[in-house]
Amino acid sequence: MAEKRKLFEEVQTDQRPEIATGTIDRAKRGARGAIRVWLMILFAMVVVMIAVGGLTRLTDSGLSITEWRPLTGALPPMSEADWQSEFAKYQEIPEFQVQNAWMQLEDFKTIYWWEWGHRQLGRVIGLVWAIGFFGFLAFRKIPTGWTGRLVLIGALGGLQGAIGWWMVSSGLEGTMLDVASYRLATHLGLAFIILGFIAWYVLLLGREERDLMQARRSREAKLFSLGTGWMHFAFLQILIGALVAGIDAGRSYTDWPTMGGQFIPPDPFMLEPVWRNFLENPGLVQFIHRMVGYVLFAFSIMVLIKSRRAAHRVTSGAFLVAFVALTGQVLLGIYTVISAAQMHVALTHQLLAVATFVLILRARFHAAYPVPQSVRG
C-alpha cells in the first residue's frame, strides 16, 4: 500500500524542464546588450549626419553634385578631367548661373567635398546597419519580436536616401537657387523620425523584457499622453525650423521681440498665390516659427507642472531635464535671430533641437515604463 504523504511535504521534482525553460528564455532574449550598443553607434552617426547636413545647407553646398549615383557616386573625382566634368555639370544649374558665377574650380571643390561627405556618411550608416542587422540575423541573436523593428530602421534609412535626392532635384532646374523648403523639411523630419525610433529602441533594450512588463502596469497614462503631445509639438516646430533654414528666413529679421519694428513683419502675404507665403515668404515663415515657439514653451510649462505630480521620481526628473533643454533651445533661438544665424550659432541651435527632442522622448518613455522605487522614494 502506498505511503500517504503529509499535507506540506516537499515533493521532489525533475529539474530538467527548468533548465530547458531557462535555455528558451535566453534564446528569446537574444543579444540585447550587443544590439543596444550597435543602435547607439547608429544613433551617434545619425546625429553627426544631421550636423553635416546642417553645415552642407549653411555653406550652400547641397547642389554641388547634380546626379544621384548610389553606388558609383561613392568615388570622388579622381583626375583633373573628372573635376572639370563635375564643375561643368554644376555650371548648368541656376544656382551657379545666377548666384555663383564667380566660382572657379577650386571654389567649387570646397562645396563639392561638403556634399560628397554628406552623401558618403549616409552610405556608411547604411553599411553599418546592414552589417549589424544581417550579422545578428545570421547568428540568430535578434530577440523575439525585434526583427521587424530593426528592419524598419534600415527601410527608413533607404527611404531617406531617396528623399534626399528628391530634395536636391528641386534645385537643379527652373528658377530655383536652392532646394524647395518643404522638401528640406521632409528630409530633416524623416531624420528625426529615424533618430526617434533608434532612441526608443535603445531605451527599451536598456531594461529586461520582464521589467518592462511589470513597469507597464504602473504606466502614468495622463503623463504619457502629455508626453506624446509634447513630442509631436516639438517635432512640428522642428519642421517649421527647417522651412526657415530652407529659405534663409532666419536672417531676414534680426530684431527681437519685434520684426522690422512691429509685431507682424511687413508684407506677410506679398506672394501669389497666398499659400506660397507660408513656405517661401521669409518674414511670414520666421514669424510662424517664433509664434509656434512661444506656444510650445507655454505648453511645456503646463507639462512640467503636471509632471511634478508624477508618482515616480525618475519620471518627474526626466520631464524636468527635457523642459530645461527646451528652455535653452528657446533662448538660443532668440540669440540665433539676433546674431543673424551665424554658422556656429545656427548649427548649435540645430543640435540642441536634437537633444531636446530625444529628451522629450525619454521623458515619455519613463511615463510609459516608470522606474520602480521604494516606499520611501
Buried (B, 14 or more C-beta within 10 A) or exposed (E): EEEEEEEEEEEEEEEEEEEEEEEEEEEEBBBBEBBBBBBBBBBEBBBBBBBBBBBBBBBBBBBBBBEBEBEEBEEBBEEEEEBEEBBEBBBEBBBBEEEBEEBEEEEBBEBBBBBBBBBBBBBBBBEBBEEBBEBBEEEEBBBEEBBEBBBEBBEBBEEBBEBBBBBBBBBBEEEBBBBBBBBBBBBBBBBBBBBBBBBBBBBBBBBEBEEBEBBEEBEBEEBBEBBBEBBEBBBEBBBBBBBBBBBBBBBBBBEEEEBBEEEEBEEBBEBEEEEEBBBBBBBBBBBBBBEBBEEBBEBBEEBBEBBEEBEBEEBBBBBBBBBEBBBEBBEBBBBBBEBBBBEEBBBBBBBBBBBBBBBBBBBBBBBBBBBEEEEEE
